[in-house]
Amino acid sequence: MNKTWWGLCLPIGTTFMSAGFFMRIPMTIYPNSLPIFMIQSLFILLPPAAYLAFNYILYGRFIVNCVDRRYSWMNPERVAKYFVISDVTTFLIQGLGGAMQTSTDESRDKLGAHIVLAGLILQTLSYVLFIVLFVHAWRSILRDGILPRQEPWGKILWLLVFSSIAYMIRCIYRTVEFAQGNGGYLVTHEIYFYLLDSLPLFIGVCTYIIYWPTKYLDTSAKTTYQMAGRI
């Protein structure tokens, strides 16, 4: 068993998001219920921030446990802290905007939508920066002649790549959706919500269920792999 406290990001986020999807059932029965709409919207919109936090923490532990700190142009121990703070900030912005959208005041509702959009844009840009950080580390490792597929930690790189692509699809979709407004094409065609939001998140999370990354971190730590000594 490979247990780790920081891995709780995924089950906690998934639990809340599942609750959001469950609330879509009573929403069809009581379409005008403000409390149900509010819970459904927030529980579906906000939990993915926990999935991103999982990747931030995994990156830092990968750099520290598996390779060498010099491959990361940002202190690996602080990567999770910086990006989680960024996500918490955008989380609160989106939560504020989502709460304002429940108002019966049309102007307040529109302002809430703009605030949610701002939060989504900032979250997307933050994750783009993380991807740049990650790609830089990977390229630096390859530049030194290290072949990840020959190392016990190699799967971690591909897990981060695959899940990051899935999460980025969701971030872009949500940003475009809110940018189009309530009458936009994406909002009025629910199929895209399932294909470009729910499905990518589901695939990204399931990837970690199949290949739980801590076992590769543990393997690398036990072998006391020292990258600097092999270069």
N, C-alpha and C positions, 0 to 999 in steps of 0.2 A: 504494500500500500504506500502511495506517495501522497501524504497529506501535507498541506501547507495553509497557513491562515490567510495569506493574501489571495489564495485561489477562491476565497469566498465571494470575490467580486462577481464571478460568473453566476453562481446559483442565486445570489441575492438579486442581481439585476434581472435574471431570467424569471424569478418568482414574481417580481413586481410587474414585469412586462406580460407574463401569462395572465395575471389578474386583470390587466388592462384589456387583453383580448377577451377574457371571460365577460367583462362588462359590456362587450358589444352585443351580447345576447339580451340582457334586460333593456339595452338601448333600443333594440328593435321593437320591444313591447311598449316602452315609454320613451318615444323619440323626443319628447319635449322636456324631459327631466334634466334640469340643470346639474344637480349633484352627480348623476350617473355620467353625463357628458364630460364633466370636469374630471372625474376620476379616470374615465376611459382615456381621455386625451393625454393627461399628465403621465399616467402609468405606461402608456405606449411611447410617448415622446421622450421621456427623461431617462429611463433605465439603460439605454445603450451607452451612456457615459461610463457605466461600470465596466462594460466590455472593453472600452478604450483604455480604462485605467489598468485592466489586467495586462494589456499589451505593454503599457509603459513600465510596469513593474517587472514583467518578464524580460524586457530588453535590458534593464539595469542589472538584473541578476545574471543574465546571460553574459554580459560583458565582464562582470566581476568574477563569476565562477568558471567560465569556460574559456575566455580568451585573455585579453589584456586591456587595461583601461586606456591605453594610448590609442586604441582603435575608435574611441568615442570622443568627438570634439566637445562633448559636454560631460561633466562629471557624472558617471553612471549611477552613483548613489543618490544624486539629486534629480535625475531625469524624471523619475516617477513623481517626486515632490512638485517640481515645476509644472509638469503637464497635468497632474491631478488638480493642482490649484487652478490651472487654466480651465479644466473641465468643470470643476465645482462652480467657478465663476459663471461660465456659460450655462451651466445647469440652473443656477439661480435666476439668470436672465431669462431663460426659456420658461422657467416655472412662473416667474412674475408675469411674463407676457401671456402665458396660458391661462393664468388666473384672471387677467384683465379681459380675456376673450369671452369669459362667461358673463360679462356685464350686458345688460339690456341696452345700454347707451351705445349707439352706433359708433360714435367717435372714439369712445374708450375701447370698443372692440377692435377697431382698426389700428389704434395705437398698440394694443396688445399683440396683434398680428405682426406689426413692424418690429416690436421688441423680440418676439420669438424668432423672426427672421434674422435679426442682428445676432442673437445668441447662436443660431445655427451656422451663420457665416463664420463667426469667430471660432466655433468648435471645429468646423471644417478646416479652416486655416491652421489651427493649432495641430490638427492631426496631419496635415500636409507637412508641417515642419518636423513632426516626429518621423514621418516616412523618409524625409530627406536625411535626418540624423541616422536612421537605420541603414539606408542605402549607402551612406558614406562609410559606416562601419564595415559593411559587407565588402565594399570595394577595397577598402584598406586591407582587409584580411586576404582577399584574393591577390592583391598586389604583392603581398609578401610570400606568395606561392603556396599558401595553405588551401587545401581542398576540403571544404566543409563536408562533402559526402563521405569522406574517409574518417570523419571524427564522430564521436558519440553525440556531440551537440549539434550536428548538421541539421537534424530535423527541426530544431528550434527556429532556424532561419526561415525555412519554408513555411512553418506554422505562422510566423509573424507576417510573412509576405501574403499568404493566402487569406488569412483573417483580415489583414489590413485592406486588401483589395475589396473584400466583401463589405467591410465597414465603411469604406470610402464611397462605395456605390450608394449605400444608404444615406450618408451625409449629403452627397450631391443631390440625390432625389429629394430629400426633405427640404433642402435649401431652395431648389427650383420650385417645388410644390408651394411653399409659403410665398415665394416671390410672385407666383402667378395669382395669388389671392383666392378668396373663397369660390369664385366662379371660374377658376382656371381649369385647364384640360385635365391635369393630373388629379385634382381634387374631385372632379366630377366623374372620373373613371377609376373606380376602386380597384380594378385589376392591377393597376400599376403600384398601388400600395402594397399588395401582396408580393408582386414580382420584384420590386426594387427596394422595398423596406423590410418586410417580414422575412422573405426568403434569404436574402444575403445575411441578415443577422442570424437566422437559424443555421445556415451553413457554417458561418464563422464560429459559432458556439459549438456546434457538433464536431468541428475539426478538433477542438481541444478535448472533447469527450473521448474521441477515438485515440488521439495521441496526447495524453496528458503530459505537459512539458517538464514537470518537476522531476520525472524519472530520468530525463536526459541531463538535467542540471545536476542531479545527485550522482549520476554515473561519471560525469566530468569531474566533479569535486572529489570523488573517491579515487580516481586515477591520478589525482594531483597533477593535472596537465598544466604545464608551464609553457605558454606560447613563446615567450621571449627566449627561452633556452633552446627552442627548436628552429629558430630563424637564423 
